[in-house]
Amino acid sequence: MSLFSELKRRNVIRVAAAYLFIGWLLVQVLDLAAESFEAPAWVMKIIITLLMVGFIPTLLFSWAYELTPEGLKKDSEVDQSASGTSQTANKLNIVTLVTVAGIVALIGWQQMNPPVTAPVSDQPSVAATIPSVEFELASTVDDASIAVLPFADMSPEGDQGYFSDGVSEEILNVLAKIEGLRVASRTSAFAYKNSQQRIPEIASELQVRYVLEGSVRRAGETIRVTAQLIDAKTDEHLLSETFDRTLTAENVFAIQGDIAQLIVMALSERIEIAGIATPITVAADTENLATLDLYYEANTLFLLRGNANLTRAMQLFERITTEDPDFARGWSGLSAVYAVGRGWGLAPRDFAGLGKSAANRAIGLNPNLSTPYAVLANIEVSKQKPNWSSALQNFDRALQLNPDDANLYNWRSLFWEKTGFTGRAFEDYETCLRLDPSYLNCAFNLHSLLVATGDEAAAATLNHSLLVRGSTIQAYNPTLVFLSARNRDDYHLLMALNLMVAESYPDQPWMVKELFQALTDPDFDHAERLKKFEFRRDSIIATTGVDRSNATDRNTILMAFRDYDRAILPPDGPAFSNWPFYEGFSKAQERHVIIEAGLPVFWREQGFPPQCRAVGEDDFECN
């Protein structure tokens, strides 16, 4: 008997064919699964390698053994007259045919459902710039760099956490004003509160050479502040001082100034920094110690965001401005809470009017505060027909006063998105994350823009970093929701909707099905079902009082139900780059939104964005 005939008799050829077809189908299915779960590339490499390595042993096994009713036996031990190779051959034929049918079905499905990608922006990709700013440690650390860790609360009752954090932040802010000295952002440094990591490890992660740590102890009428400056490269303590003072607001400010002065004196012996020898003083902007207590707590809560934190911060700032009406930072903080209150779903009030009044009061008391100008800009943008030029002037003024405030760049980026200047938005987001790599709000907004402009590589990198840090909010931003709907990526769409509803409407899971149908069912009656949806949602909220939604969540709902008039016009309207994702949103509607928002006037004053151009003296057109 020839070798070929023997291979056929022992079903080696059929096993080889079945192995190859099944292996190919398995690789295709697992590749789709790996992409959905964002598995690293090495996973598929290992699977393919194992399949290749297993091919030859499988053929050798099929040559040497035969499947009989009594189980596997060596071929040499089987009576050829009673051999079951023909039955095995039939089974292998069936398996192979079923596998081929599965392959044909998969190829057909892929042809009928090509991936839909976001329109490619005319702006340059930021894949090579943003991730490097956000996620990679520098190969070398600048010697003129320092991080101020949150001071430990050593008070007898352990109830001075906000105060000790506030003292640390004040020192950080003083050092940040020194030209040539890079200071790690508050968000990044304060992430190490109560950390058990060694100082060199923290410094490496924050990319700084020096670290300041300390403690605060309040007891009765006295305060003790300790401070230690450490060279993370050598683990050497350059400074270790203790300050014992009578507990007054004036002394608190004086201690902060003394610590900052000692730090720059110690650093001046090692590095050259412009202005390092300048005497440092911290001006006492209140004589009321109770004001400082309230301010430090309110400011911390504001930075944490969230409905409950912002509600409490607003109450504290309102108390501050009532009890100490000449404290400018109190008015500034209050204006900032008012500016974001509506977006974070705080109980309805005239936030625009209150914010404008508070911001103007702060500027009147101290025109060098940057936040009130940014608040005025945001309030202007929130109007039905904003004065975009006025808003831009206030943003620019705020950044002139404080060019190292990451939040200001984040806010101005959103302004650029709304006015159609995507490239400028990317630039401000890049600056925001360079100044504060741990700023989640900025990273979330950038992720949305990357998805909208089709930069999938950068978006995936950024998304991975956010997930590592425990953030899931980027998983249900409107752009990603509508991209998933267009691609009929039901898995990611349902995941996003479930996350959004669980976070914002935790007692109303029925919303997921309604939103999913609104986004995927071509016969869905959007207008009629929206009325029923809003009535049911609002009735449950009125009964339970549970509503954690923000402007992003509410807009996602309106856009899912195609109520574009309410969703896209100011104050909460999405940016230009998102519009192509909205099913049924016509060119005529785009033009109507642009005109109603007053953008052509702004463009004629400031210049048109790349995708739009003037037509004659009073018209325009956009791609």
C-alpha positions in Angstrom: 0.0 0.0 0.0 1.4 3.4 -1.0 2.1 6.1 1.6 -0.7 8.3 0.3 -3.2 5.5 0.5 -2.1 4.7 4.1 -2.5 8.4 5.0 -6.0 8.3 3.6 -6.9 5.1 5.5 -5.7 6.5 8.8 -7.6 9.8 8.2 -4.4 11.8 8.5 -5.3 14.0 5.5 -8.8 14.6 6.9 -7.4 15.5 10.3 -5.0 17.9 8.7 -7.8 19.6 6.8 -10.1 19.8 9.8 -7.3 21.1 12.0 -6.4 23.9 9.5 -10.0 25.0 8.9 -10.9 24.9 12.6 -7.7 26.7 13.5 -8.4 29.5 11.0 -11.9 30.0 12.2 -10.8 29.9 15.8 -8.2 32.6 15.2 -10.7 34.9 13.5 -13.2 34.5 16.3 -10.6 35.0 19.1 -9.2 38.0 17.2 -12.6 39.7 17.3 -13.0 38.8 21.0 -9.5 40.1 21.8 -10.2 43.4 20.0 -13.5 43.8 22.0 -11.8 43.2 25.3 -8.7 45.3 24.3 -6.4 42.3 24.9 -2.7 43.0 24.4 -1.2 41.9 21.0 0.9 39.1 22.6 -2.3 37.2 23.4 -3.1 36.5 19.8 0.6 35.8 19.0 0.6 33.1 21.7 -2.6 31.5 20.4 -1.4 31.4 16.8 2.0 30.0 18.0 0.3 27.2 20.0 -1.9 26.3 17.0 1.2 26.1 14.7 3.2 24.0 17.2 0.3 21.6 17.7 -0.2 20.8 14.0 2.6 18.2 13.6 1.9 16.4 16.9 -1.8 16.1 15.9 -0.9 14.5 12.6 1.5 12.1 14.2 -1.2 11.2 16.8 -3.8 10.6 14.0 -1.2 8.3 12.3 -0.4 6.3 15.3 -3.8 5.9 16.9 -7.3 5.0 15.9 -10.6 5.9 17.5 -12.6 2.6 18.2 -15.8 1.9 20.1 -13.6 0.8 23.0 -11.6 4.1 22.9 -8.2 5.1 21.5 -6.0 2.2 20.4 -2.7 2.0 18.6 -3.3 1.4 14.9 -1.1 -1.7 15.0 -3.4 -3.2 17.6 -6.6 -2.8 15.7 -8.0 -5.7 13.5 -8.2 -4.1 10.1 -11.3 -6.1 9.3 -13.1 -4.5 12.2 -11.5 -1.0 11.8 -13.8 2.0 12.3 -11.7 4.4 10.1 -14.6 4.8 7.7 -17.0 6.0 10.4 -14.3 8.3 11.8 -13.8 9.7 8.2 -17.5 10.5 7.9 -17.4 12.3 11.3 -14.3 14.3 10.2 -16.0 15.2 6.9 -19.0 16.5 8.8 -16.9 18.6 11.1 -14.9 20.0 8.2 -18.0 20.9 6.3 -19.6 22.6 9.3 -16.4 24.5 9.9 -16.2 25.6 6.2 -19.8 26.8 6.4 -18.9 28.8 9.5 -16.0 30.4 7.7 -18.2 31.3 4.7 -20.7 32.8 7.1 -18.0 34.8 9.0 -16.6 36.2 5.7 -20.1 37.1 4.5 -20.8 38.9 7.8 -17.5 40.8 7.6 -18.3 41.9 4.0 -21.8 43.0 5.0 -20.8 44.8 8.2 -17.6 46.8 7.5 -16.3 48.8 10.4 -17.6 52.4 10.4 -14.9 54.8 11.5 -15.2 58.4 12.6 -14.5 60.9 9.9 -10.8 61.8 9.7 -10.1 65.2 10.9 -7.9 67.6 9.0 -6.0 68.2 12.2 -2.7 66.4 12.8 -2.8 63.2 14.9 -1.9 63.6 18.5 -1.1 59.9 19.0 2.5 60.6 19.3 2.2 63.6 21.6 -0.6 63.1 24.1 0.2 59.6 25.3 3.8 60.6 25.9 2.7 63.5 28.0 0.1 61.5 29.8 1.6 58.1 30.5 5.3 57.7 30.1 7.9 58.6 32.7 10.6 60.8 31.3 14.0 59.2 30.8 15.7 62.0 32.7 14.3 64.1 35.5 14.8 67.9 35.5 16.9 68.9 38.6 14.7 72.0 39.0 11.6 70.1 39.9 9.7 69.4 43.1 6.6 67.8 44.4 4.7 69.0 47.5 3.0 66.0 49.1 -0.1 66.5 51.3 1.0 67.2 54.8 -0.1 64.6 57.4 -2.7 65.5 59.9 -1.1 64.9 63.4 -3.8 66.7 65.4 -5.1 64.9 68.5 -8.5 64.2 67.1 -7.3 63.6 63.5 -10.0 65.9 62.2 -7.8 68.5 60.4 -7.3 66.8 57.1 -8.7 69.6 55.0 -6.6 72.1 56.9 -3.3 70.2 56.5 -4.1 69.7 52.8 -4.8 73.4 52.5 -1.4 74.3 54.1 0.3 72.0 51.6 -1.5 73.4 48.7 -0.7 77.0 49.6 3.0 76.1 49.7 2.7 74.4 46.4 1.0 77.5 44.8 3.8 79.7 46.1 6.5 77.5 44.7 4.7 77.2 41.3 5.1 80.9 40.8 8.9 80.7 40.8 10.2 81.0 37.3 12.3 78.0 36.2 11.0 75.6 38.9 8.7 72.9 37.8 6.2 71.9 40.5 4.2 68.7 40.2 0.5 69.5 40.0 -1.8 69.3 43.1 -3.8 66.5 41.5 -0.7 64.4 40.8 1.0 65.0 44.2 -2.1 64.7 46.3 -2.8 61.3 44.8 -0.1 60.0 47.2 -2.0 61.1 50.4 -1.4 58.4 53.0 0.8 56.5 50.6 3.3 53.9 52.0 5.6 54.2 49.0 9.1 55.4 49.5 10.0 58.9 48.5 12.3 57.9 45.6 9.5 55.8 44.1 7.0 58.7 44.4 9.5 61.1 42.9 10.2 58.7 40.0 6.5 58.5 39.2 6.0 62.2 39.5 9.2 62.9 37.5 10.7 65.3 40.1 14.1 65.5 41.8 12.9 66.9 45.1 10.0 66.1 47.4 8.6 68.1 50.3 6.6 66.3 53.0 5.5 67.4 56.4 2.8 67.4 59.0 0.4 69.7 60.7 -0.7 69.5 64.4 -3.4 71.8 65.8 -4.0 71.7 69.5 -5.9 74.4 71.3 -4.4 77.7 70.5 -1.2 76.4 69.0 -0.1 75.0 65.7 3.0 73.0 64.8 4.1 72.5 61.2 7.0 70.3 60.3 8.6 70.2 56.8 11.2 68.0 55.3 12.8 68.5 51.9 14.3 65.4 50.4 16.6 64.8 47.4 15.0 61.8 45.9 18.1 61.0 43.9 20.2 60.5 47.0 17.5 60.1 49.6 19.2 63.0 51.5 17.3 65.3 53.7 18.2 68.8 52.7 15.8 70.5 55.1 14.0 69.5 58.3 12.3 72.3 60.2 9.6 72.6 62.9 7.5 75.7 63.3 5.6 76.3 66.6 3.3 79.3 66.5 0.1 80.7 68.1 -2.8 79.6 66.0 -3.9 82.6 64.0 -4.5 83.1 60.3 -1.6 85.5 60.1 0.8 82.9 61.5 -0.5 80.2 59.2 0.3 82.4 56.2 3.7 83.3 57.7 4.6 79.6 58.2 3.8 78.9 54.6 6.0 81.7 53.4 8.8 80.7 55.7 8.8 77.1 54.5 8.8 78.2 50.8 11.7 80.6 51.5 13.7 77.8 53.2 13.0 75.5 50.2 14.3 78.0 47.6 17.4 78.7 49.8 18.2 75.0 50.0 17.6 74.5 46.3 19.7 77.6 45.3 22.8 75.9 46.7 22.3 73.0 44.2 20.6 74.4 41.1 20.3 77.6 39.1 16.7 78.9 38.9 15.8 82.4 37.7 14.5 84.4 40.6 15.4 81.8 43.1 16.8 84.4 45.6 13.7 86.6 45.4 12.3 87.0 49.0 9.2 85.0 49.3 6.2 86.2 51.3 2.6 84.9 51.5 0.1 87.7 51.7 -2.6 87.1 54.3 -5.8 87.7 52.5 -8.0 87.1 55.6 -7.5 87.6 59.3 -10.2 85.1 60.1 -8.9 81.6 60.9 -12.5 80.1 60.6 -12.5 81.4 57.0 -9.4 79.4 56.2 -10.8 76.3 57.8 -14.0 76.6 55.6 -12.0 77.6 52.5 -9.6 74.7 52.6 -12.5 72.2 53.0 -14.6 73.9 50.3 -11.8 74.1 47.8 -10.9 70.4 48.3 -14.5 69.4 47.7 -14.8 71.5 44.6 -11.7 69.9 43.1 -13.2 66.4 43.8 -16.3 67.3 41.8 -19.4 65.2 42.0 -22.9 66.3 42.9 -22.6 65.8 46.7 -19.2 67.3 46.9 -20.2 70.4 44.9 -23.4 70.9 46.8 -21.4 70.9 50.1 -18.7 73.1 48.6 -21.4 75.6 47.5 -22.8 75.8 51.0 -19.4 76.4 52.5 -18.4 79.1 50.0 -21.7 80.8 50.5 -21.1 80.8 54.3 -17.5 82.1 53.7 -18.7 85.0 51.6 -21.4 85.8 54.2 -19.1 85.7 57.2 -16.0 87.2 55.5 -17.3 89.2 52.5 -13.9 90.8 51.8 -12.2 87.4 51.2 -11.7 87.4 47.5 -10.8 83.7 47.1 -14.1 82.9 48.7 -16.1 84.7 46.0 -13.8 83.2 43.4 -14.5 79.7 44.6 -18.2 80.4 44.8 -18.3 81.6 41.3 -16.5 78.4 40.1 -19.0 76.2 41.8 -21.9 78.2 40.3 -20.2 77.9 36.9 -20.2 74.0 37.0 -23.4 73.6 39.1 -25.8 73.1 36.3 -23.6 70.7 34.4 -23.2 68.5 37.5 -26.9 68.4 38.2 -27.1 70.5 41.3 -30.5 71.6 42.4 -31.8 74.2 39.9 -30.9 77.8 40.6 -29.9 80.9 38.5 -26.4 79.6 38.3 -25.4 82.0 35.5 -26.6 85.1 37.3 -25.2 84.0 40.6 -21.9 83.0 39.1 -21.5 86.3 37.2 -22.2 88.3 40.4 -19.7 86.3 42.4 -17.0 86.5 39.8 -17.4 90.2 39.5 -17.2 90.6 43.3 -14.0 88.5 43.3 -12.4 90.6 40.6 -13.4 93.8 42.4 -11.6 92.6 45.5 -8.6 91.1 43.7 -8.3 91.6 40.0 -5.3 89.3 39.9 -7.3 86.1 40.5 -7.6 84.1 37.3 -10.6 81.8 38.0 -13.3 84.6 38.0 -12.4 85.6 34.4 -12.7 81.9 33.3 -16.0 81.7 35.1 -17.3 84.8 33.2 -16.1 83.2 30.0 -18.0 79.9 30.8 -21.1 81.8 31.7 -21.0 83.7 28.4 -20.6 80.4 26.5 -23.7 79.0 28.4 -26.0 81.6 26.9 -28.4 80.7 24.1 -26.5 83.0 21.8 -23.1 83.7 23.3 -20.7 86.6 22.6 -17.9 84.2 21.7 -15.3 87.0 21.3 -16.0 88.2 24.8 -15.7 84.7 26.2 -12.4 84.2 24.5 -11.1 87.5 25.9 -11.9 86.3 29.4 -10.3 82.9 28.9 -7.1 84.6 27.6 -7.1 87.0 30.5 -7.4 84.2 33.0 -4.4 82.4 31.4 -2.3 85.5 31.3 -2.8 85.7 35.1 -2.2 82.0 35.7 -0.6 80.3 32.8 0.1 77.1 34.9 -3.6 76.4 35.7 -4.5 73.1 33.9 -8.2 73.6 34.5 -8.2 76.9 32.5 -6.7 75.1 29.5 -9.3 72.3 29.9 -12.2 74.9 29.9 -10.7 76.8 26.9 -10.3 73.5 25.0 -14.1 73.0 25.3 -14.6 76.5 24.0 -12.5 75.7 21.0 -14.4 72.5 20.3 -17.7 74.4 20.4 -16.5 77.0 18.0 -15.1 74.5 15.5 -11.3 75.0 16.1 -10.4 71.3 16.8 -6.6 71.9 16.3 -6.5 74.6 19.0 -8.5 72.3 21.3 -5.9 69.6 20.9 -3.1 72.1 21.7 -4.9 73.2 24.9 -5.6 69.6 26.0 -1.9 68.8 25.4 -0.9 71.7 27.6 -3.5 70.7 30.3 -2.1 67.2 30.6 1.5 68.4 30.5 0.8 70.6 33.5 -1.3 68.0 35.3 -1.0 64.4 33.9 -3.5 63.2 36.6 -6.3 65.6 35.7 -9.1 63.1 34.8 -11.6 65.7 33.5 -9.1 66.9 31.0 -8.2 63.3 29.9 -11.9 62.4 29.6 -12.6 65.4 27.3 -9.5 64.7 25.2 -10.6 61.1 24.9 -13.9 62.2 23.5 -12.2 64.5 20.9 -9.8 61.7 19.9 -12.7 59.3 19.2 -14.6 62.0 17.3 -11.7 62.8 15.0 -10.9 59.2 14.3 -7.5 59.0 16.1 -8.2 55.4 17.4 -4.7 54.6 18.4 -4.4 57.6 20.8 -7.9 57.1 22.1 -7.2 53.5 22.9 -4.0 54.4 24.7 -5.7 57.1 26.7 -8.6 54.9 27.5 -6.3 52.2 28.8 -4.6 54.7 31.1 -7.9 55.9 32.5 -9.1 52.4 33.1 -5.9 51.6 35.0 -6.6 54.6 37.2 -10.2 53.4 37.9 -12.0 55.8 35.6 -15.0 54.4 33.6 -16.7 57.7 32.7 -14.9 57.8 29.3 -16.6 54.5 28.4 -20.0 56.3 28.0 -19.1 59.7 26.5 -21.7 60.6 23.8 -19.2 60.3 20.9 -18.3 56.7 21.8 -21.9 55.8 22.4 -23.0 57.0 18.9 -19.9 55.5 17.2 -20.8 52.1 18.8 -24.4 52.6 17.6 -23.3 53.3 14.0 -21.0 50.4 14.0 -23.7 48.2 15.5 -21.1 47.3 18.2 -23.9 46.2 20.5 -21.5 44.9 23.2 -19.7 48.2 23.8 -23.0 50.2 23.3 -24.8 48.2 26.0 -21.8 48.4 28.3 -21.7 52.2 27.9 -25.4 52.6 28.4 -25.3 50.4 31.5 -22.4 52.3 33.0 -24.2 55.7 32.4 -27.5 54.6 33.9 -25.8 52.9 36.8 -23.9 56.1 37.6 -26.5 58.7 37.0 -29.9 56.9 37.4 -29.0 53.9 39.7 -32.6 53.0 40.4 -33.9 53.2 36.8 -32.3 50.3 34.9 -35.2 50.2 32.5 -33.6 53.2 30.7 -30.9 50.9 29.1 -33.4 49.1 26.9 -35.2 52.3 25.8 -31.9 54.0 24.9 -30.6 51.0 23.1 -33.8 50.8 21.0 -33.7 54.5 20.3 -30.1 54.1 19.0 -30.5 50.9 17.0 -34.2 50.5 15.9 -34.9 52.2 12.5 -38.6 52.1 13.2 -38.4 53.6 16.6 -40.8 56.6 17.2 -38.3 58.9 18.8 -40.5 61.9 19.5 -43.4 60.0 21.1 -41.2 57.6 23.1 -39.1 60.6 24.4 -42.2 62.1 26.0 -43.0 58.8 27.7 -39.3 58.3 28.7 -39.0 61.8 30.3 -42.3 61.5 32.1 -41.3 58.1 33.6 -37.8 59.3 34.5 -38.9 62.5 36.1 -41.8 60.9 38.0 -39.4 58.4 39.6 -36.9 61.1 40.4 -39.7 63.1 42.1 -40.5 60.1 44.2 -37.0 58.9 45.1 -35.0 62.1 44.8 -32.2 60.2 43.1 -30.7 62.0 40.1 -26.9 62.0 39.7 -27.0 63.0 36.1 -24.9 65.8 34.6 -25.2 67.7 31.3 -23.3 65.0 29.4 -25.7 62.3 30.5 -28.8 64.4 29.7 -27.5 65.3 26.3 -26.7 61.7 25.5 -30.4 60.9 26.1 -31.7 63.8 24.0 -29.4 62.9 21.1 -30.4 59.2 21.4 -34.0 60.3 20.9 -32.8 62.7 18.1 -34.1 65.8 19.9 -31.3 67.8 18.3 -32.8 71.2 18.9 -32.5 70.8 22.6 -29.3 68.8 22.6 -27.0 70.7 20.3 -27.7 74.4 20.7 -26.0 76.1 23.6 -25.6 75.9 26.6 -24.8 72.2 26.4 -24.4 71.6 22.7 -21.7 69.2 21.6 -18.8 70.2 19.5 -18.5 70.3 15.7 -16.5 67.1 15.5 -19.3 65.0 17.0 -22.0 66.0 14.5 -21.3 63.3 11.9 -22.2 60.6 14.4 -25.8 61.8 14.9 -28.3 59.8 12.9 -30.7 61.9 10.9 -28.8 65.2 11.7 -29.0 67.0 8.3 -26.8 69.6 6.7 -29.7 72.0 7.0 -29.9 71.4 10.8 -26.1 71.9 11.1 -26.4 75.3 9.3 -29.3 76.2 11.5 -27.4 75.4 14.7 -24.3 77.4 13.5 -26.4 80.5 12.8 -28.5 80.3 16.0 -25.4 80.0 18.1 -24.0 83.2 16.5 -20.8 81.5 15.3 -20.5 83.3 11.9 -20.1 86.6 13.6 -17.3 85.2 15.8 -15.6 83.7 12.8 -15.6 86.9 10.8 -14.0 88.6 13.8 -11.5 85.9 14.7 -11.1 84.0 11.4 -12.9 80.9 10.2 -12.0 77.3 11.3 -10.3 75.1 8.7 -13.6 73.3 7.7 -15.6 76.5 7.1 -15.1 79.6 4.9 -16.8 82.9 4.2 -19.0 83.2 1.2 -19.5 86.8 0.2 -19.9 89.4 2.9 -22.7 87.7 4.9 -22.7 84.0 4.2 -20.6 80.9 4.9 -20.2 77.3 4.1 -18.7 74.3 6.0 -17.6 70.9 4.9 
